[in-house]
Amino acid sequence: MKIKNIKYSLLLSILFFQGYSQKGSIEKAERQYDNYAYVDAITTYEKVANKGYKDEKMFQQLGNAYYFKAELPKAVKWYDELFEQYPAQKPEYYYRYSQALKSVGNYAKADKMLEQFNAKNGNDSRGVLFKNNKNYLEEIKANSGRFSVSNAGINSPFSDYGSSFLGDKLVFASARDTGGVTKKVFKWNNQAFTNLYCAEVKPNGEIGKPERFVRKINSRFNESSAVFTQDKKTMYFTRNNFIGGKKGKDTNNKTLLKLYKATLINGVWDDVIELPFNSNEYSVAHPALSVDENVLYFASDMPGTLGQSDLFKVDIKADGTYGAPVNLGSQINTEGRETFPFISDENELYFSSDGHPGLGGLDVFVIRMEENITYNKVLNVGSSVNSNQDDFAFIINSDTRKGYFTSNREGGKGFDDIYKFTELTKLKYEQTITGVVTDLESGSILPGAKVSLYDENFKPIKEVVADEKGQYSLPLAIGRTYYIRGDKENYLTKEVAVNLRSFSESTDYPIVLEKFIKPIAVGTDLAKTLDIPIVYFDLDKSDIRKDAAFELAKVIVVMQQFPEMKIDVRSHTDSRQSAEYNQKLSDKRAKATIAWLVKNGIDSTRLIGKGYGESELVNQCADGVKCSEKEHQANRRSEFIIVSMK
């Protein structure tokens, strides 16, 4: 009995120790998670999870740890567990889960998660973008295959990213070991802090051996994403909140990112200064310059940010001072991450986002910059630049169509790798729409018709004339609202709104014009000539609806124009109900119509009429034949036949 009790006590002690150990491990992992030590948190969480321990917060943070560390395929496993065990989650988890699912190619389930995300958080622009672009994969496919991509040949087993042009050199950030006695480690991914490196780009496209950029720029902490002016005398770059030998922190004890400027003085990069719109309470990073170098673009999570990080711009004034940061707005920024801007010499803004519909993780997008960028549509540049992982830091030489981008896709050498590319086909921003201008009544073509294009504010853009076949064509920018107006002598002007949201949409826009002057004679049906709706009675009713007064007033005007004209008012019903019922109903409708015309000034001697019930159907919808409401409606009509003009 005593031995049995000892064994029992020992078993309880083991179980208690295991339970205490799991609890302690969870608390330790949570501390590491909150401090952004994601690699250590992952290790701790996984050990606990592999023992069969289940906890909602653990699955959330384990999935998040991989998600934020950009290892999306590994995040899928834990988000699977989270939604299987605890399906009721906050909206953001549906979005993260969808992004992770894309990384393993499960777009069908990813779209379902996005639908649920939109249902739970309908005001979020990411959900709205998905709802309005359900065919986003077709659009991406249409933009794909335009790049020849290969490894840049400068990558290490660590993280290499964020390249920029400096003449015939490529400057980039790398976490490769610098060979020093001590090695600062970034707890996010247990890799060395990044420094800037520089490598020569040879005429054949090969890149020479990377060397560390100048010591004055590289500090003991992170430097990355530099941009240089065309005269190569000024650079802007990203650095941890660190200057003067001290590391700054925000109120939550986090070291953030800031932008710095350096000047080339006597061949040496010097005079490193912090830009005035930095803060110790938010990050500012990843600079880009406008074509004229008067505007600096960057990413930040400063107050006024729509999402996790947004793109901003600030004016660089002639005296060297800076304007106030301006958010680029909801056309570009979402509730997700927008980052790594780049302005091409053709004034295109390239950036990366996980808020716009993409293949997974961060995708590279582009929008053509104009005076008002909201006129244009953000376009996914397609694969093979974009993958189901993170793709970012895209730069391109507009003359050679060659460039570089960074990705953590499979098959790389390190955590992030730099890839080089050649753009084989330029992205189309415009789509040509075509159409034929025809006559409404006869269907005949109308050569010489004028077709005008207006912007969303009805400002004229272009005017063309339909050719001998009645055809016209006009170029339209994707994602922009236009109005197309058709005109021809003796015809009513016709105007239609057009907004092509993707290249996969139909581009056929026929224009049908209605004659302004229409010939009439004995036998003409004024209902057709005056475009009077065939139905102005409610079903099974003989009272004229209030909205029919306008239509019948057209008949009065014509009869007043031709005082000798006499009209036969004919009323018809559909085949529903009995033939006897329909005959009586149509008679009542004809009499009600005549009475309304007389009441409004038409002499009764000029009007005759009767009901025809269902005896003159215009289609096959007789008794016993199954028809749609639209088909039945075609039979419920009134006719105003001219029986005399003198």
Steps between C-alpha positions, in 0.01 A plus 500: 500500500782734587685419177179551307450841664858601414444409133173693502662805657786483251254488211318806634829681538595421139161616372519815711851574377399449139198725540705766676770470236246549219354803676842647554593437138184670377568807715860509379388472139249782547773726637720415204209558260428844648867591465503395132738209573302285261751222439530427872122522546445254216740250654328521837148488366571207272649294780185555704268438204679181404422366847132527414437816696219705340435864564332765284749773580789262437369409153437867424845611599674202346321565171574871531865437578547318170273748320695803613827321435378453140505120520142472382494126413595424862234741623235292319547205735425704809220707351347167392511390863366834619195499272434130552504529880374858538314604183364831638789741444545873456487616136876554468564129554281417201714733290830359629373147448403583139846643431665192649276269293604680183862421581424128459287553191163442667330799337150351520507480880686831518216667310246347738693646794503838323123480450455437873747776577297742288176385663643564847679823413319646199662844527854367465641599161676163463164324511342757269787459251447124503122538461545735203776291342384140532685429174830628641679176408398548136631856508829385651524227237447760226791703639728199550778354290655839425825448690806283467612443861815346647701511821713815515809301604584711805293324763624353826345238732357797691256774405591712196245757385408853399727585207550843341690649207820704548636551150646167390478363853228323693455591868305263720450391861636173634507311829808303394771454764741791486781301656528715810583372846145563617185464301185692582197277460149617419265296719221507237672230296826429686700647213764773508390860474515617140758731350514656157715326238608609155585296188595596146259414221709396200401578138397136445259522792708296744554649844841521664595404854300694760691721739379684807387854434691781670551479877355846559159372387498152655442502875480227762134447419277475191557698179303426186314628193704792371416730209739737322455824305594495132817702563602231757570765764205444734359181649200423716498175696325310776658440839388397845427787731874529566732795471783644704588160636170443679200284415165679541176331605132588502275499806447125456877443509509414130778614270335643190616608153594847378612666180839665473673712241871494415702722267805415290771745608842479334424144391393388847146439624462725801271745678244237602186674624162379614202618297269735695178302455641195682367415842590294803140371501462356149712368214595676176685286244579399141554830313436563129547814291272652238632540146580870560635415850272761660287244683608227741276194536519260794312246711383574853253413773473861619167643619258520208612163365210297360655159566803331648727716285415754229682685226557872553668782313669819610619799295872575493517878485760707315656616827551140615207494743208258479125537481248312710456126428195424285329160492465370141139410573266204484553440128844365596493437875290230667458365851791266422864576425611732222876537489820529291398773251700564182440764232614407149626752246162456327330631813359165609465426869599142581435376853427183694175422678316217669176701501430504126393166343812296429660157483596489868710696746631827364449546125649770278247748360526803274293809432569762238549836668305797369380827643225304671601138557144406598422496128713191456479143619755317710621205292667179613818458290434125481725199530784418474596804704216420738474162669296355785760632745626854574620698197616856551761774442443508123721739298533535123715689249245650260751504213638147519181348653727314744468508875497322834257392768510303824312183589496226761359249251605137499827415330691797638836496671410693812204630695443781248676501163551762232392403147580672174259524211447624148156631413417341166165673448390827655183503704194636322323782678247559226247280330350586163123476489313470173141513387257551215256791486156390377143623460265384777201429279655353186829368639684656205854631551559874533828604331617849590352491850711698747623312808647712782693391810469690830662449840303450820458878532370520141815669378548416128795270424466378144260500207480249214268442203348161420644359177312372195408186696367703793795394716695707753787430744627686808783432751392487866715475812419202722314586818394847392141617442417647160193615311454417131261720308353422155363777276355518150274746322129424547582258786474534875837516677586178686738489795635198691739465795794261464744371762728212402622349826726244334634394162280191507176696463312536172612793287201502262287810557239541222317831485135496393355837403134586485369728227412848614251543214283194440263462203140409576211394276174311510573167666786634718493391864576812704595280796804385304572836341488684834671217691209460740555207741278208413375473857343785690235296681567291807431128466125428490423873535337747261591821684767705325809530721619848594832446323309435175380862477832610355488228234140569397575873488723423200193375310312820588783719367510315166121508463506873570771541235278317248139616573351269239671186636280219631626217720391142562591409861556125523560324831647150536559262791712194556351149505485460874146490639211386279436633150171651615666675795779636280252629241308695765822631657638623166169672419514684832861604432419633152205699635712633792766618256250673272331663801837637621578649156153662477534639852827660396368679191461252211161502329329165545409488129872457422529187712379145457619187668432165655663214684642195327568294811748221426391455138807669345801374694839609365677182609441135586370562852153357458306301761705218649832626363765573765637853450703755692348816644680700233341291225153539651561874536559532125138399446359753750513799269306794367511619140410840359441434129453800269184435298469841334715810445236720324 
